[in-house]
């Protein structure tokens, strides 16, 4: 990765499209809650625990289900970041756009899906 990537990501807090820094994780949160509720109904392991403990086939299924459920949010995050970069610099750095999409969508999804499943299973 570029050494300036962290600095560039922090600089994005101000400026055009800054509302997306709230909306994209919120959209990911909605998908996390939906999938956590589904996991609770099925009695599945918490998401992160399932990723770490399963054999290769089970892990592949878990990752596939996660990608299928929030692929649209990740794609929108990537497109919005490309638009942000083009609007502010006149060029697009795809590595930065991928990093932002992962930071705004995939990381929250991974961290919150398990606790959401536990919350819904206790109800």
CORZI-V697435 format. One record per backbone hydrogen bond with DSSP energy under -1.0 kcal/mol. CO is the residue of the C=O (numbers start at 1). NH is the residue of the N-H. If there is no record, write none. Layout:
<<CO | NH> <CO | NH>>
This chain:
<<2 | 5> <4 | 8> <5 | 9> <6 | 10> <7 | 11> <10 | 13> <11 | 14> <15 | 18> <17 | 20> <18 | 21> <19 | 22> <19 | 23> <20 | 24> <22 | 26> <23 | 27> <24 | 28> <25 | 29> <26 | 30> <27 | 31> <28 | 32> <29 | 33> <30 | 34> <31 | 35> <32 | 36> <33 | 37> <34 | 38> <35 | 39> <36 | 40> <37 | 41> <38 | 42> <39 | 44> <46 | 50> <47 | 51> <48 | 52> <49 | 53> <50 | 54> <55 | 59> <56 | 60> <57 | 61> <58 | 62> <59 | 63> <60 | 64> <61 | 65> <62 | 66> <63 | 67> <64 | 68> <65 | 69> <66 | 70> <70 | 74> <71 | 75> <72 | 76> <73 | 77> <74 | 78> <75 | 79> <76 | 80> <77 | 81> <78 | 82> <79 | 83> <80 | 84> <81 | 85> <82 | 86> <83 | 87> <84 | 88> <85 | 89> <93 | 97> <94 | 98> <95 | 99> <96 | 100> <97 | 101> <98 | 102> <99 | 103> <100 | 104> <101 | 105> <102 | 107> <105 | 109> <106 | 110> <107 | 111> <108 | 112> <109 | 113> <112 | 116> <113 | 117> <114 | 118> <115 | 119> <116 | 120> <117 | 121> <118 | 122>>
